Amino acid sequence: MNSKKTKYVKFTTVQARENFSEVMNRAAYGNKGIVLTRRQKPLCAVVSMREFMEYMAWKDNQEKKAA
């Protein structure tokens, strides 16, 4: 796990599996996204529902502009 002064925290997939509730709580309530890594490479992200909804609204807006 890496907790520098960034907007996200890194967990390996093994760490995430072993600490699933911590990963969910940090993403949901800690105002930081989680980046899951495998073999030191980013694999996916876990974000709060608020951040996900903001992203989806932004994405919809971008698609409407492109149309």
N, C-alpha and C positions, 0 to 999 in steps of 0.2 A: 504494500500500500504506500502511496506517495501523497503527502498532504502539504505541498508547497503552497505559496500564496497565489494559487490559480483558482479559476472558477470550476475546476473539476478535480476529482481524486481518482487515482489509478488503483485498480485491483487486478490481480491476475485472475483468470477464470477459476483457479483452484481456491484462492482466497475468497472470491465472491461466493462460491458454492459453500465454503465452510462458514461464512459470515453473512448468509443471505438476508437475515433480518436487519443487520447493520447497513448493508448496501441499500436496501429499500428505504430505511429510515433516513439515511444521509441524503438520498436523492429526493425524498418527499419533503423532509423538514429541514435539511441542513443547508439549503440554498446553494448546493453544489451538485453538479452532475457527476456521474460515475463513468469512467472509461474502463471497460474490461479489456484486458490484454491477454494475448496468447503468444508465447515465445517473444516477448518484449514488443510485439506489434499490436496497435489498437485493433480491436475486433468489433466492438459495438459500444453503445452508450445507454445508460439508464438515467433518465431525467424525471423531474417531478411532473405531475399531470398538468400543472399550470404552464410549465415550460413547453410541454408537448403541445398543448392547445395553442399557445402563442406561435409556435412553429407552424402548426397546421394552418392557422389564420394567415400567417405571412406567406406560406406556400400557395394558398388559394388566391391571395392577392396577386402574387407574382404570375400565376397562371392566367388570371383575368387580364393582366396588363399585356401578356404575350399574345392573347387571342385577338 
